[in-house]
Amino acid sequence: MRSVRLDQPRLNHAKPATRFFLVRSAVITATAMLAMTSGCDQLSAESSGGGSTAQGLWGVWNLDGPTVDDSLKVVQATTATAIKDVNDARAELGLEPVELDGDLIGAARAHADFIELHDAYYSEHLVSPHVQVKSLSGYLGETATERVKRSGFAGLPAGEVIGYQGTPAATVSAFMHSLYHRLPLISDSVDCIGIGESVDGLERTHVIEMGQSKPELGTDTRIAYPGPGALVDPSWAGRESPQPVLEGKAGDMYPSGPVITLSTSRGALTNITASVSDSNSLYAAVTILTSANDRYLAPGQVAVIPNRPLLHDMEYRVTIRGKQAGVDFTEQWTFQTETEQCDINDVGACGAGRGCYPFNGQYLCKWEGAVKAGGTCAATNHCAPGLACRNDTCSDICDLDGAAPELPSCATLCANGASRQSNAFAYAVCK
């Protein structure tokens, strides 16, 4: 069984799905273009559609598994928030929403189950989780492209990303904080999506397959993320695979500042210069990544990463200059970094996919978990936001003696009493 620290993202990314898309888009045949005009294959839990393709995936993967309808109900129940979070992020950037596609759901769910079933093999042989090994049971295709095509998706595969957070929404949030996993999710060439979740005890595997159903998708618009006015975590712990390489930092490069990206579907971005400065006009040292110095980026993708975490509760200005298809451009905007501690009583304090948790005597934003009070845990954010992990059990936190008035009284909340995990902590945890 793998050991996963859920307080930081653990992500995997195939050798770049976005670059594969750019290569393939240049050689789409007329027949393929005609096949790409039908849009996403939207299945509902009430329909019997999706038909033989998704049914075939389930039949190959698990002969005793759910029917198409049952599987879609599970998918809709566990991933609806994640889909909403993706589309909320796209809407803030002025992008059209992605739509669930039944074939992509089937491919994603089957591959998530394959990874969980063969976790020991992947760990022992250091095989990329984007690759399936033909000798293993449940094999559907070596690459994501093969699996998506086998699912019946008629359009162009546009990327696969994999993460292991406590909920699908937390995994999407981790993707959006990262570099390589973020870019396909905010591409204007992507319009179809499928999310698969596989659960084994406390372990979660989430796979997202993306597709392009129409050949005319993709513009020369430059997409900046985080966008103007966004509230941003001032640091990023990295832990992405592959890991972006920062300039001028020896040894452990992370944590860094937040990942800032500028991307477009059409026209190479070249001759890039960039700066990040705070409201006192102090400039952060940054690493600039393009396709010229990062083989995982496509020609239309740029990343600017402050080498050190930024300050909390500060406005920062980003300026990126360069050429797009040989034409000069300048992009400039500001964002705001989060305060150091979150409000434990504000369910939305940490943004999509994250929750406020008691952590070493403070209230900090972490990737959210899903285990309710009384359930088994190995880390605090295995639990749902606002709970703490005590003696391998998710427990409510409370005010024992007036030291944490922001919390409910332990006398009212805890049937078996409460105690502090450390005398340094103001809050207590129900026994």
N, C-alpha and C positions, 0 to 999 in steps of 0.2 A: 504493500500500500504506500502511496506517495505521501510525503509530509508537506503540507501546504500551509504557509502562514497567510491567513486571510486578511491581515491588517495591511498588506501591500498587494499590488496586482501581480499576477503570474500569467503571462501572456505568451502566446506563440503565434508566429506569423510566417507563412510560406514565403519562399523567395519570390519577389514581390508580385502579389496578385494584380496590383494596379499596372505594373509594367507588362505583365502578361496580357492584360486587357489592351494596352496601347498597341502592342505588337499584333495581336489578333485583329483589332479593329481595322488595321490597314489592309487586311487581306480577306475581308468578308466577301464571300461570293454573292452573286445576285440571288441564287437560290436561298442562301442563308438569310439574306436581307428580307426576302419575302416571308420566311418563316418567323421573323422577328417582329411581325406587325400585329400580333394578337394580344399583346399586353401580358400582364401577370395572370397566372392561373389561380384566381382567388377562390379558395374553398371555404365553406362555412361548416360549422359543426353540425348544422341541420341537414346539409346536403349529403348525397351519396356519391358526389363527384370525386374528382382527383384520380379517380378510377383506378385502372389497372396498374398505372405506373407506381403510385404511392402504395397501393396494395401489394404490388410486386416487391417493393423495397421491404415492407414489413414481412412479407412471406419469406424472403431470403434471409432477413435478419433474425426473426423470431417467429417460429411457426405457431407458438402459443400466445403471441402478442396481441395487442388491441387491434380492432378493426380500424379502418381509415377514420371513421367518424369518431370513435373513442379517442384515437391518438390526437385528432385535431382539437377535441375538447380539452385534453391535457395541455396541448401546446398553447391554446388560447388562454387558459387559466394561468399558466406559469410565465408566459412571455408577453402578455398584453401590455404590462407596464414598460417592459424593455422596448417594445415596438414604439410605444408612445414617446418614450424618452429619445429614441433615435429621431423620430419625426419632429418632436419639439425642438431638438437641436438643429435640424435641417430648416425648420420654419424660421428660427432666429437668424439663419444665414440667408434667407430668401430662397431656399430650395424647395422643390416639390417633395411631397411625402413619398416614402417607399411603401409598397403594398406587399402583403403576405402572399407568397406563392406556394401552392400545395406541393409542387415537385421539389422546390428548394427546401421546404419543411421536411419532406421525407428524406432527402439527402443529408440534411443537417442532423436530424434526430438519429438516423442510422449510424452516422459517423461518430456522434457523441457516445452512443452505446458501444460501438466498436472500441473506442479509446478506453472506456471504463472497463470493459471485459478483458482487454489485453494490456492493462496498465503495467503489470509486472514485466511483460515483454518489452514495452516501450522503455521502461526504466533500465532494464538490464542491457538492452542492445543500443540505447541512445538513438533510437529512431525518431525522426521528426513526427509529431502527432498529426501532421498534415498528410502523412504517407500511410497507406494501408499495405500490409504484407500479404501476398497472395496465399501463403500457406496457412494463414490464420482463419479460424471460422468466422463467418459473417462478411467475408471479403466482398466489396462492391466495386472496387476500382482503386488503382494505386494512387492517383492524384485526385484533387478536388474537382478538376475539370472532367475527368472520367466519371466520377460519381454523380456530378450534376447532370452530365449528358445522359447517363444511364437512368437517372430519375425521370427523364422525359422532358426536361426544361428545353424549350425550343429556341431560347435566346442565347446570348453570349455570357458564359460564366465571367463574373467580374470580381471575384475575390472570396477567400475563406479566412475567417479569423476565429481563434480558439482561446477561451479563458476559463478560469476555475474559481471565480468568486462565489459567494454564498447564495446569490440569487441572479437570475438573468439580468435584472436591472443593474446590479452591482458590477457584473461583468461588462455591460455596455458602458457604465461610467468609467471603469478602468480603461476600456478601449479609448474613450474620448479624452482621457488624460494622457494617453500614450502618443507615439508618433505613427508607426507603420500600421497599427490596427485602426487608427482613427480615419486615415485618409480615404479608404474605400467607402466608409459609412457616410462621408460628407461629399461624395462625388456626385456631380449632376449627370453623370453617365449611368448611374445606378438607379433603377426604379423598382426592382423586385427583391424580396428578401425572404429568407426562411431561417428560423431559429430552432435549434434542437437542444434539449437539456437531458442529461442522464445523471441520476442520483444514486450514490452508493454510500449509505450512512451519512457522514458529514462531508463527503467528497461530492463535488459538483463539477460536471464538464458541460460547457456551453459552446456550441458551434454555430456560427452564423455563415450562411451561404448567401452570396449576393449575385444578382444577374441584371443584364441589360436586355430589355425585351424589344426595344425599338432602335433601329440603326441611326435615327436622327438625333438621339440624345447626346448631350455633351456640348458645352459652349466655351467661348473664350473668356467667360467671366472669371475673375480671380476671387477665390473664396478664402477669407481670413478667419482663422480660429486660434484662440477664443475671439469672438467677435467684439465689436465696439460696445462698451458698457458692461461687458460680462463680469461676473464675480468669479474670481479664479483662486484656486489653491496656490499659495506662493511657492510650493516645492513639489518636486516629483521624485519618487524613489527609484525610478527606472524599473528594473526587473522585467524588461521586455526582451523577447527573443525574436529577432536579433536585437542586441542592445546598441542604441545610438552611441557613437564614440565622440566624446567631448574633447575639444582642443585644450592643451595647456594644463591638463589635470592628470597627475600620476596616481597610480594605485586605484583605489575605489573612487570612481568618478561621481558617484551619486550619494546623497540627493543633489539634484540640480534645481534650477527654477522651472517654471511650467514650460511645456512644449508649445511653441507658437508655430503655426503652419500657414503657408500661402500656397494655394494649389489651383490649377486650371486643367480642364480636359483638352484644351487645344492651344498650341503655341508653347514652345520651350521658354522657360524662365532662366535667363542668363545674366551675367555681370552683376550679381546680387551683392548689395551692401545692406547692412541692417544695424539698428541700434534699439536698445531698450533703456529708457530713463525714467526715474521717479519724479515726483512733483517738486523735488528740490534740485532738479536738473543733474542728478548724479547718475552716471551711466554704468550699467552692468556689463561685465565681460560676458560675451556670448560666443557660442559656436554656431556657424552658419553651415548647413548641410544642403547640398543640391545633388543632382545626378552626376555632377563632375567629381565629387569626392565621397559619394555614398551610393554604392551599387544597388541599394534597396529602394532608392527613390527614382521616380520617372522624371523625364525632362520638364514636366509641368508642375513639379513639386519642390517646395523649399521649406526647410525647418530652421527656426531660430530658437536656440535653447540657452537661457542664461546659465552660466557655469556653476553658479551658487544659488541657493534658495533666495527668493526675493523677500522683502520685508512684509509683515502683516499689515493689513488695513492701510494700504497705500495705493494711490493711483499711479499707473505706469503708462508711458507713451511708447508705442511701437512705430518705427519708421523702417520701411523696406523699399529700396529702390533697385531698379534693374531694367532689363529689356524683356519684352514678351514678343516672340517672333520678330525680334529685331527692333521693336518700337519701345521707346523709353516709357517707364511708368514709375509712379510713386504711390505707395499705400501708407497711410498714417492713421492711427486710431489709438484709443486708450481703453484700459480695463482696470478693474479694482481688485485688489487681493483681499482674501478673507481675513476676518479677525482671528486672533490666536486661539481663542476658545469658542466653542459653540454653545447654543442655548439648549440645554437638555430637554426643555419642554416644547421646543419648536420642531415639529416633525419635518419641516422643510428646510431646516437651518443649513444643511450640508449639501443640498442640491440632489439631483437625480442619482439614485443608486448608492447613496452614502447616507449614513446615519450618525447621530451624536451619541458617543459612548463614554462612560467613565474609564479613564485610562491613566494609570500612574498618578492619581490624585487630581487629574484635570478632566474636562469634558472636551473631547477631540473628535473631529470628523474622520470616520473610517468607512471602508467598503462595507455595505450592510450585509447582515446575515438574515436567516429566516426562522431559526429555532425559537420557539416560544418559551415562556417561563415554565420551568419544570422539565424541559427537554435536555438532552445530552449535548455537551459542548467540550471543546478543547482550547478555545480562545474566545475572548469576550465578543468579538464580532462574528463568531458563529451564530450568536444570538441576534434576535431582532433588535433594532435600535432602542436605546434606553435601558437595556438589560445588561447584566454583568455575568461572567462565567465564574461560578464559585463551586469548588469541589466537583468539577466536571458537570455542573448543572446550571442552566440559565436561570438567573434569579433577578427579582426586582431590586432596585436600589431605592434608598429611603433616607429620611432625616432622623438620626437617632436621638440627638440631644440639642437640636437647634443650630447645629453647625452648618447644616445644608438646607436652609429654609426654602430653597427653590424646589425641593422634593417633598413628596407626601410623607407623612409621619410613619415611622416604622411601627409604632404601636397600632396604627390603623391598618397598615398594609400587610404586616407579616404575622401569620398565625403562630409561627414557632420562634419568634424573636429575630433579632438581627445583630450583626457585629460588623466592625470595620475590618477590611482586609489589611489595612495598615493604619497606625495611629496618625500618619501624615495625611490621610485622606479625610475630607470633611464628610463625605457620604458613607453610608453603611449599606450592607447587602443582606437581604432576607436569608435566613437559614433554611 
